[in-house]
Amino acid sequence: MPVEDENSFCIACRLNQTIPDLTIPGNVERWHRIELAKRRLIYTLLHIGLSLDGKPQENRPALQFNFLADTPGTASILTGHENGLITLNIAEADDAEREKRRVNFHEPYRTLLGHFRHEIAHYYWDQVIANTPRLWRFRELFGDERQDYSVALKNHYHHVPPADWQQRHVTAYASAHPWEDWAETWAHYLHIIDIVETAAGFGLSLHPRHPSAQTMTTETRSVSETEDSFDRILNNWLPLTYALNSFNRGMGLPDLYPFVLSAPAIEKMRFIHETIKAVRH
């Protein structure tokens, strides 16, 4: 935070509207885990040039966060986004509880950082897609968001996903509704640029020989060096996934990135990349 900044809170903390009740045992630890994930999100957003301030002149609110706990006798807090406010149920900070939910929802991946990256996509849809010329291209790629959202989610949770969802989407949940397809794809885009940048920070280079990996030689570069070329980011990413997944398997762990990117999913990511390039500051 700049010395001349008169705000006593850092950029990340000033976005908090509600934090957990820290007098309750365990909440300090939960909040600490939440903030670590949130700060990684905020770093990425600032690094790729996205504003956190909204567009007040267009009635598009600034970003804020609520971190809430379930109260006995009331409905469970749902993690989600509404009108600039991202709400996170702090139970997600408990590893055992989050794993139980991951299994119950048949998800291959569920993390605090993943939640933040998904929900921030809903925030930026309102900022950079809704009521803009990009909406038409969005509908071409993701579908018409005007279909009933509540009905779509109900159908998703009460029926199995389409058998061919992997041919068009990054996750099964992305097939529920165009808004969720956007959010899941956006989250995966942030996964990719974060890992590529981290690999570049460690000076990693790959010369893949495994037949499943790409045959090219690739040297990872930071997002700032590759932000004008989505193809270069992707070419750095693909060999990394093969290597990182293989490392995890060698330790008896699940794949680090247990997803397959289809051509339509990649094209959606390209649209997100180009949208960010167009609106960044």
Residue frames as qw, qx, qy, qz and C-alpha x, y, z in Angstrom:
[[0.000, 0.889, 0.459, 0.000, 0.00, 0.00, 0.00],
 [0.390, 0.587, -0.054, 0.708, 1.48, 3.41, -0.92],
 [0.356, -0.210, -0.501, 0.761, 2.72, 5.50, 2.02],
 [0.128, -0.015, -0.012, -0.992, 0.56, 8.43, 0.93],
 [0.430, -0.366, -0.712, -0.417, -2.62, 6.29, 0.98],
 [0.283, -0.365, 0.372, -0.805, -4.83, 7.66, 3.78],
 [0.859, -0.201, -0.249, -0.400, -6.87, 4.45, 4.03],
 [0.398, -0.585, 0.660, -0.253, -5.76, 2.44, 7.08],
 [0.854, 0.044, 0.510, -0.095, -6.66, -0.84, 5.37],
 [0.260, -0.285, 0.723, 0.574, -4.77, -2.51, 2.55],
 [0.403, 0.174, -0.474, -0.763, -6.35, -2.91, -0.89],
 [0.406, -0.127, -0.891, -0.156, -7.59, -6.41, -0.03],
 [0.159, -0.323, -0.761, 0.539, -8.93, -5.66, 3.45],
 [0.205, 0.260, 0.125, -0.935, -10.86, -2.56, 2.44],
 [0.431, -0.017, -0.645, -0.631, -13.02, -4.76, 0.21],
 [0.258, -0.232, -0.914, 0.210, -14.43, -6.64, 3.22],
 [0.404, -0.484, -0.177, -0.755, -17.97, -5.67, 4.17],
 [0.791, -0.472, 0.153, -0.358, -18.39, -8.42, 6.79],
 [0.336, 0.434, -0.820, 0.165, -15.81, -10.66, 8.44],
 [0.668, -0.293, -0.683, -0.025, -16.41, -13.69, 10.69],
 [0.550, -0.777, 0.072, -0.299, -17.12, -13.27, 14.40],
 [0.503, 0.502, -0.622, 0.330, -13.58, -13.68, 15.71],
 [0.424, -0.442, 0.565, -0.553, -14.76, -14.45, 19.26],
 [0.952, 0.029, 0.088, -0.291, -15.97, -17.85, 18.05],
 [0.555, -0.469, 0.649, 0.226, -13.27, -20.53, 18.39],
 [0.643, 0.166, 0.658, 0.356, -11.76, -21.47, 15.06],
 [0.398, 0.861, 0.316, -0.011, -12.92, -18.40, 13.17],
 [0.129, -0.855, 0.364, 0.346, -9.54, -16.65, 13.32],
 [0.448, -0.237, 0.781, 0.365, -7.99, -19.64, 11.57],
 [0.500, 0.559, 0.651, 0.115, -10.84, -19.84, 9.07],
 [0.200, 0.958, 0.084, -0.190, -10.57, -16.14, 8.25],
 [0.292, -0.669, 0.550, 0.405, -6.79, -16.44, 7.86],
 [0.498, 0.078, 0.792, 0.344, -7.22, -19.19, 5.23],
 [0.375, 0.783, 0.497, 0.001, -9.91, -17.18, 3.46],
 [0.016, 0.945, -0.121, -0.305, -7.77, -14.06, 3.33],
 [0.419, -0.412, 0.668, 0.456, -4.79, -15.95, 1.93],
 [0.454, 0.376, 0.745, 0.313, -6.93, -17.17, -0.96],
 [0.203, 0.913, 0.340, -0.099, -8.56, -13.77, -1.44],
 [0.182, -0.829, 0.300, 0.436, -5.23, -11.99, -1.58],
 [0.440, -0.120, 0.738, 0.497, -3.96, -14.34, -4.26],
 [0.346, 0.675, 0.631, 0.161, -7.09, -13.52, -6.23],
 [0.017, 0.964, 0.109, -0.242, -6.67, -9.76, -5.75],
 [0.371, -0.558, 0.507, 0.542, -3.01, -9.94, -6.78],
 [0.432, 0.193, 0.755, 0.454, -3.96, -11.64, -10.05],
 [0.222, 0.835, 0.503, 0.029, -6.78, -9.19, -10.80],
 [0.108, -0.923, 0.111, 0.353, -4.49, -6.21, -10.28],
 [0.459, -0.374, 0.624, 0.509, -1.65, -7.85, -12.19],
 [0.366, 0.328, 0.737, 0.464, -3.78, -8.39, -15.29],
 [0.053, 0.051, 0.143, 0.987, -5.16, -4.85, -15.03],
 [0.276, -0.569, -0.696, -0.341, -8.76, -5.32, -13.86],
 [0.152, -0.442, 0.215, -0.857, -10.45, -2.63, -11.81],
 [0.256, -0.292, -0.861, 0.328, -11.98, -3.39, -8.40],
 [0.048, 0.221, 0.281, -0.933, -13.88, -0.11, -8.30],
 [0.339, 0.599, 0.721, -0.081, -16.79, -0.88, -10.61],
 [0.159, 0.277, 0.359, 0.877, -18.35, 1.84, -12.74],
 [0.030, 0.464, 0.603, -0.648, -20.49, 4.06, -10.49],
 [0.244, 0.361, -0.175, -0.883, -21.48, 6.27, -13.42],
 [0.487, 0.054, -0.696, -0.524, -23.04, 3.19, -15.04],
 [0.748, -0.344, 0.197, -0.533, -24.56, 1.90, -11.79],
 [0.875, 0.132, -0.455, 0.101, -22.04, -0.95, -11.65],
 [0.583, -0.796, 0.109, -0.121, -20.94, -1.37, -8.02],
 [0.130, 0.678, -0.700, 0.183, -17.46, -1.76, -6.62],
 [0.711, 0.013, -0.702, 0.027, -16.32, -5.17, -5.41],
 [0.405, -0.536, 0.472, -0.572, -17.07, -6.22, -1.81],
 [0.506, 0.057, -0.860, 0.035, -16.92, -9.41, 0.25],
 [0.676, -0.456, 0.201, -0.543, -19.07, -10.97, 2.98],
 [0.403, 0.204, -0.880, 0.147, -17.63, -13.87, 4.99],
 [0.629, -0.321, 0.131, -0.695, -20.54, -15.42, 6.88],
 [0.011, 0.136, -0.972, 0.192, -21.22, -18.47, 9.05],
 [0.468, -0.369, -0.704, -0.387, -24.29, -20.66, 9.25],
 [0.307, -0.285, 0.463, -0.781, -26.61, -19.97, 12.18],
 [0.028, 0.152, 0.981, -0.122, -28.45, -22.90, 13.83],
 [0.253, 0.567, 0.671, -0.405, -32.10, -22.99, 12.88],
 [0.356, 0.754, -0.047, -0.550, -31.69, -20.94, 9.72],
 [0.861, 0.503, 0.067, 0.042, -30.96, -21.78, 6.10],
 [0.752, -0.237, 0.216, 0.576, -27.33, -22.44, 5.23],
 [0.051, 0.811, -0.197, -0.548, -25.35, -19.51, 3.83],
 [0.821, 0.439, 0.309, 0.194, -24.87, -19.92, 0.10],
 [0.408, -0.416, 0.340, 0.738, -21.63, -18.89, -1.51],
 [0.442, 0.638, 0.557, 0.296, -22.41, -16.59, -4.42],
 [0.236, -0.077, 0.104, 0.963, -22.41, -13.13, -6.00],
 [0.087, 0.779, 0.612, 0.099, -25.07, -10.44, -6.15],
 [0.073, 0.962, 0.149, 0.216, -24.74, -6.83, -7.25],
 [0.264, 0.767, -0.410, 0.416, -21.02, -6.54, -6.57],
 [0.494, -0.562, 0.532, -0.397, -21.06, -8.45, -3.27],
 [0.650, 0.194, -0.734, -0.038, -19.40, -11.86, -3.08],
 [0.680, -0.494, 0.313, -0.441, -20.58, -13.96, -0.13],
 [0.537, 0.294, -0.787, 0.077, -18.56, -16.93, 1.10],
 [0.837, -0.487, -0.095, -0.229, -19.70, -19.44, 3.69],
 [0.057, -0.756, 0.624, -0.189, -16.73, -19.70, 6.04],
 [0.881, -0.159, 0.426, -0.130, -17.38, -23.43, 6.47],
 [0.813, 0.568, -0.094, 0.090, -15.51, -23.72, 3.16],
 [0.105, 0.790, -0.543, 0.265, -12.33, -22.87, 5.10],
 [0.666, -0.361, 0.618, -0.208, -12.58, -26.20, 6.96],
 [0.162, 0.395, -0.820, -0.382, -10.83, -28.85, 4.89],
 [0.175, 0.132, 0.969, -0.112, -13.04, -31.73, 6.05],
 [0.394, 0.595, 0.478, -0.512, -16.27, -29.83, 5.37],
 [0.346, 0.655, -0.339, -0.580, -15.10, -28.65, 1.97],
 [0.054, 0.254, -0.932, -0.252, -14.04, -32.17, 1.00],
 [0.309, 0.329, 0.847, -0.281, -17.42, -33.54, 2.05],
 [0.432, 0.693, 0.185, -0.547, -19.14, -30.99, -0.17],
 [0.191, 0.551, -0.648, -0.491, -16.76, -31.74, -3.03],
 [0.084, -0.014, 0.992, 0.088, -17.68, -35.43, -2.88],
 [0.336, 0.496, 0.682, -0.420, -21.41, -34.76, -2.44],
 [0.419, 0.751, 0.024, -0.509, -21.44, -32.50, -5.51],
 [0.869, 0.240, 0.353, 0.249, -19.28, -34.92, -7.54],
 [0.236, 0.954, -0.184, -0.020, -16.62, -32.28, -8.14],
 [0.875, 0.180, -0.193, 0.406, -13.03, -33.16, -9.06],
 [0.418, 0.181, -0.220, 0.863, -11.77, -29.90, -7.55],
 [0.307, -0.850, -0.333, -0.268, -13.03, -27.60, -4.79],
 [0.558, -0.103, -0.307, 0.764, -10.84, -25.01, -3.05],
 [0.108, -0.780, -0.306, 0.535, -11.22, -21.60, -1.44],
 [0.116, -0.443, 0.388, 0.800, -9.23, -20.02, -4.26],
 [0.077, 0.229, 0.836, 0.492, -11.40, -21.81, -6.79],
 [0.027, -0.740, -0.647, 0.184, -14.52, -20.35, -5.15],
 [0.108, -0.724, -0.016, 0.681, -13.09, -16.84, -5.32],
 [0.113, -0.241, 0.618, 0.740, -12.07, -17.21, -8.96],
 [0.049, 0.442, 0.851, 0.280, -15.52, -18.54, -9.88],
 [0.063, -0.797, -0.531, 0.279, -17.51, -15.86, -8.05],
 [0.151, -0.599, 0.150, 0.772, -15.33, -13.01, -9.28],
 [0.159, 0.110, 0.740, 0.644, -16.27, -14.09, -12.80],
 [0.013, -0.719, -0.692, -0.064, -19.92, -13.30, -12.06],
 [0.191, -0.778, -0.138, 0.582, -18.83, -9.88, -10.81],
 [0.161, -0.412, 0.456, 0.772, -16.89, -9.14, -13.99],
 [0.205, 0.420, 0.799, 0.378, -19.66, -10.44, -16.25],
 [0.014, -0.874, -0.453, 0.172, -21.74, -7.52, -14.99],
 [0.246, -0.752, 0.152, 0.592, -18.79, -5.19, -15.50],
 [0.107, -0.471, 0.607, 0.631, -17.47, -6.18, -18.94],
 [0.098, 0.164, 0.901, 0.390, -20.17, -8.19, -20.73],
 [0.091, 0.671, 0.708, -0.200, -23.66, -7.10, -19.65],
 [0.191, 0.924, 0.254, -0.214, -25.05, -4.25, -21.76],
 [0.162, -0.669, 0.484, 0.541, -21.90, -4.07, -23.90],
 [0.640, 0.516, -0.383, -0.421, -21.24, -5.01, -27.55],
 [0.092, 0.373, -0.922, 0.047, -19.42, -8.12, -26.26],
 [0.617, 0.029, 0.579, -0.532, -22.73, -9.63, -25.16],
 [0.808, 0.421, -0.116, -0.395, -23.46, -10.93, -28.66],
 [0.490, 0.481, -0.725, 0.060, -20.16, -12.78, -28.91],
 [0.281, -0.253, 0.784, -0.491, -20.73, -14.12, -25.40],
 [0.765, 0.178, 0.343, -0.516, -24.05, -15.60, -26.50],
 [0.723, 0.497, -0.426, -0.220, -22.44, -17.18, -29.55],
 [0.345, 0.422, -0.800, 0.251, -19.87, -18.96, -27.39],
 [0.065, -0.092, 0.818, -0.564, -21.63, -19.61, -24.07],
 [0.108, -0.495, -0.850, -0.140, -25.33, -19.51, -24.94],
 [0.188, -0.614, -0.226, -0.733, -28.23, -17.20, -24.13],
 [0.195, 0.018, -0.695, 0.692, -28.08, -16.12, -20.49],
 [0.434, -0.145, 0.025, -0.889, -31.72, -15.03, -20.61],
 [0.661, -0.194, -0.695, -0.205, -32.88, -18.60, -20.03],
 [0.632, -0.687, -0.028, -0.357, -34.33, -19.11, -16.53],
 [0.212, 0.577, -0.701, 0.363, -31.36, -19.36, -14.17],
 [0.533, -0.291, 0.604, -0.516, -33.20, -20.94, -11.24],
 [0.924, 0.206, 0.112, -0.301, -34.77, -23.60, -13.44],
 [0.652, 0.579, -0.481, 0.089, -31.43, -24.34, -15.09],
 [0.018, -0.500, 0.753, -0.426, -29.70, -24.90, -11.73],
 [0.731, -0.101, 0.468, -0.487, -32.57, -27.03, -10.45],
 [0.901, 0.374, -0.125, -0.180, -32.32, -29.17, -13.58],
 [0.411, 0.609, -0.640, 0.226, -28.57, -29.49, -13.11],
 [0.203, -0.390, 0.756, -0.486, -28.84, -30.73, -9.53],
 [0.742, 0.055, 0.475, -0.469, -31.77, -33.07, -10.20],
 [0.897, 0.433, 0.060, -0.069, -30.49, -34.64, -13.42],
 [0.749, -0.225, 0.318, 0.535, -27.17, -35.93, -14.68],
 [0.046, 0.683, -0.275, -0.675, -25.19, -33.50, -16.87],
 [0.760, 0.561, -0.134, -0.299, -25.34, -33.97, -20.65],
 [0.944, -0.090, 0.228, 0.222, -23.31, -36.98, -21.71],
 [0.682, 0.452, 0.112, 0.564, -21.22, -34.85, -24.05],
 [0.220, -0.969, -0.078, 0.080, -20.56, -31.93, -21.69],
 [0.623, -0.497, 0.312, 0.518, -16.77, -32.46, -21.93],
 [0.549, 0.368, 0.473, 0.583, -16.90, -31.62, -25.62],
 [0.091, 0.783, 0.281, 0.547, -18.07, -28.06, -24.88],
 [0.415, -0.856, 0.029, -0.307, -17.35, -27.16, -21.24],
 [0.216, 0.568, -0.685, 0.403, -14.49, -27.13, -18.73],
 [0.138, -0.060, 0.863, -0.482, -16.62, -28.78, -16.01],
 [0.087, -0.445, -0.877, -0.161, -19.98, -30.51, -15.69],
 [0.077, -0.671, -0.482, 0.557, -21.28, -27.56, -13.67],
 [0.034, -0.355, 0.293, 0.887, -20.46, -25.24, -16.57],
 [0.072, -0.214, -0.815, -0.534, -23.15, -27.00, -18.59],
 [0.018, -0.535, -0.740, 0.407, -25.88, -25.82, -16.18],
 [0.170, 0.921, 0.319, -0.146, -26.29, -22.27, -17.56],
 [0.564, 0.659, -0.017, 0.498, -24.30, -19.79, -19.69],
 [0.233, -0.880, 0.242, -0.336, -23.49, -17.71, -16.60],
 [0.798, -0.477, 0.368, 0.022, -21.97, -20.76, -14.90],
 [0.852, 0.342, 0.157, 0.363, -20.12, -21.69, -18.07],
 [0.241, 0.846, -0.142, 0.454, -18.60, -18.18, -18.08],
 [0.483, -0.775, 0.320, -0.253, -17.70, -18.41, -14.38],
 [0.916, -0.208, 0.313, 0.142, -16.14, -21.86, -14.60],
 [0.743, 0.506, 0.093, 0.428, -14.19, -20.96, -17.74],
 [0.018, 0.893, -0.198, 0.403, -13.01, -17.67, -16.20],
 [0.699, -0.630, 0.328, -0.086, -11.85, -19.51, -13.08],
 [0.914, 0.038, 0.268, 0.302, -9.85, -21.93, -15.20],
 [0.475, 0.761, -0.032, 0.441, -8.31, -19.06, -17.13],
 [0.261, -0.855, 0.320, -0.314, -7.09, -17.61, -13.81],
 [0.896, -0.316, 0.298, 0.089, -5.79, -21.04, -12.76],
 [0.829, 0.388, 0.139, 0.378, -3.75, -21.18, -15.94],
 [0.294, 0.814, -0.150, 0.477, -2.20, -17.73, -15.84],
 [0.541, -0.757, 0.305, -0.205, -1.36, -18.12, -12.12],
 [0.913, -0.191, 0.312, 0.183, 0.44, -21.44, -12.63],
 [0.702, 0.555, 0.075, 0.439, 2.27, -20.20, -15.74],
 [0.011, 0.887, -0.212, 0.411, 3.41, -17.10, -13.88],
 [0.716, -0.607, 0.333, -0.087, 4.52, -19.17, -10.87],
 [0.920, 0.103, 0.224, 0.304, 6.48, -21.53, -13.12],
 [0.472, 0.741, -0.040, 0.476, 8.14, -18.53, -14.76],
 [0.331, -0.867, 0.240, -0.286, 9.01, -17.15, -11.34],
 [0.802, -0.420, 0.415, 0.088, 10.93, -20.35, -10.62],
 [0.103, 0.668, -0.610, -0.414, 12.65, -20.21, -14.01],
 [0.699, 0.049, 0.712, -0.041, 11.15, -23.50, -15.16],
 [0.445, 0.479, -0.484, -0.581, 11.57, -24.72, -18.71],
 [0.805, 0.044, 0.559, -0.195, 10.26, -27.96, -20.21],
 [0.265, 0.452, -0.715, -0.463, 11.60, -30.17, -22.98],
 [0.779, -0.025, 0.445, -0.441, 8.82, -32.77, -23.00],
 [0.150, 0.333, -0.876, -0.316, 9.62, -36.23, -24.35],
 [0.383, 0.195, 0.846, -0.315, 6.59, -38.10, -23.05],
 [0.088, 0.242, 0.754, 0.604, 4.30, -39.00, -25.98],
 [0.082, -0.743, -0.661, 0.065, 1.28, -37.51, -24.18],
 [0.193, -0.750, -0.082, 0.627, 2.96, -34.11, -23.91],
 [0.498, 0.858, -0.012, -0.124, 3.56, -31.63, -26.64],
 [0.882, 0.127, 0.069, 0.448, 6.75, -32.22, -28.61],
 [0.257, 0.845, -0.071, 0.463, 7.82, -28.60, -28.49],
 [0.523, -0.115, -0.429, 0.727, 10.44, -27.14, -26.21],
 [0.172, -0.833, -0.301, -0.431, 8.86, -24.48, -24.03],
 [0.365, 0.007, -0.463, 0.808, 10.20, -22.00, -21.56],
 [0.177, -0.770, -0.610, 0.070, 7.57, -20.60, -19.25],
 [0.207, 0.291, -0.017, 0.934, 7.18, -16.85, -19.25],
 [0.035, 0.332, 0.593, -0.733, 5.29, -14.58, -16.93],
 [0.278, 0.721, 0.632, -0.060, 1.80, -13.32, -17.71],
 [0.031, 0.859, -0.030, -0.509, 3.16, -9.83, -18.32],
 [0.147, -0.437, 0.683, 0.566, 5.38, -11.25, -21.08],
 [0.095, 0.143, 0.924, 0.342, 2.63, -13.37, -22.64],
 [0.267, 0.483, 0.572, -0.607, -0.53, -11.36, -22.01],
 [0.405, 0.531, -0.217, -0.712, -0.83, -10.36, -25.68],
 [0.478, 0.272, -0.760, -0.347, -0.72, -13.97, -26.86],
 [0.809, -0.213, 0.297, -0.461, -3.23, -16.46, -25.55],
 [0.918, 0.288, -0.271, -0.026, -1.66, -19.15, -27.74],
 [0.383, 0.519, -0.616, 0.452, 1.69, -18.66, -26.02],
 [0.458, -0.386, 0.523, -0.607, 0.10, -18.93, -22.58],
 [0.932, 0.030, 0.098, -0.348, -1.69, -22.10, -23.65],
 [0.789, 0.430, -0.417, 0.140, 1.48, -23.56, -25.18],
 [0.067, 0.496, -0.671, 0.547, 3.24, -22.98, -21.86],
 [0.639, -0.256, 0.377, -0.620, 0.33, -24.42, -19.92],
 [0.926, 0.115, -0.193, -0.305, -0.22, -27.75, -21.68],
 [0.661, 0.302, -0.622, 0.291, 3.24, -29.27, -21.06],
 [0.124, -0.394, 0.577, -0.704, 3.07, -28.03, -17.47],
 [0.783, -0.176, 0.143, -0.579, -0.16, -29.94, -16.82],
 [0.904, 0.165, -0.394, -0.025, 1.34, -33.20, -18.04],
 [0.437, 0.362, -0.620, 0.541, 4.39, -32.74, -15.84],
 [0.284, -0.338, 0.465, -0.768, 2.55, -31.53, -12.73],
 [0.870, -0.109, -0.032, -0.480, -0.09, -34.26, -12.96],
 [0.831, 0.213, -0.494, 0.140, 2.66, -36.85, -13.31],
 [0.154, 0.396, -0.617, 0.663, 4.44, -35.52, -10.22],
 [0.587, -0.264, 0.310, -0.700, 1.24, -35.83, -8.19],
 [0.937, 0.045, -0.232, -0.257, 0.64, -39.37, -9.42],
 [0.598, 0.357, -0.616, 0.367, 4.16, -40.24, -8.33],
 [0.070, -0.255, 0.620, -0.738, 3.15, -39.24, -4.79],
 [0.113, -0.351, -0.927, 0.062, -0.15, -41.10, -4.95],
 [0.122, 0.452, 0.341, -0.815, -2.11, -37.83, -5.08],
 [0.511, 0.691, 0.506, -0.069, -4.96, -36.75, -7.37],
 [0.520, 0.430, 0.273, 0.686, -4.03, -34.89, -10.52],
 [0.191, -0.340, -0.184, 0.902, -3.17, -31.26, -9.90],
 [0.377, 0.324, -0.146, -0.855, -5.32, -30.30, -12.90],
 [0.370, 0.127, 0.920, -0.009, -7.91, -33.06, -13.45],
 [0.490, 0.677, 0.274, -0.475, -9.55, -31.49, -16.49],
 [0.517, 0.143, 0.610, 0.584, -9.41, -31.80, -20.27],
 [0.160, 0.600, 0.026, -0.783, -9.76, -28.64, -22.33],
 [0.584, 0.486, 0.622, 0.190, -11.83, -29.14, -25.47],
 [0.329, 0.242, 0.333, 0.850, -11.52, -26.85, -28.49],
 [0.182, -0.759, -0.407, -0.474, -14.79, -24.99, -27.65],
 [0.593, -0.735, -0.219, 0.247, -13.63, -24.48, -24.04],
 [0.573, -0.187, 0.144, 0.785, -10.31, -23.10, -25.28],
 [0.153, 0.498, 0.399, 0.755, -12.15, -20.71, -27.61],
 [0.392, -0.833, -0.354, -0.164, -14.19, -19.45, -24.65],
 [0.639, -0.552, -0.041, 0.534, -10.97, -18.84, -22.73],
 [0.441, 0.168, 0.292, 0.832, -9.59, -16.96, -25.69],
 [0.109, -0.743, -0.403, -0.523, -12.66, -14.70, -25.57],
 [0.567, -0.783, -0.203, 0.156, -12.07, -14.07, -21.86],
 [0.639, -0.244, 0.132, 0.717, -8.41, -13.28, -22.56],
 [0.256, 0.391, 0.364, 0.806, -9.31, -10.84, -25.32],
 [0.299, -0.824, -0.391, -0.280, -12.01, -9.24, -23.17],
 [0.620, -0.662, -0.104, 0.409, -9.55, -8.62, -20.34],
 [0.521, 0.010, 0.250, 0.816, -7.04, -7.13, -22.80],
 [0.070, 0.606, 0.439, 0.660, -9.74, -4.77, -24.04],
 [0.395, -0.824, -0.274, -0.300, -10.85, -3.47, -20.62],
 [0.734, -0.352, -0.264, 0.517, -7.71, -3.56, -18.50],
 [0.091, -0.995, -0.024, 0.036, -6.29, -0.36, -17.07]]
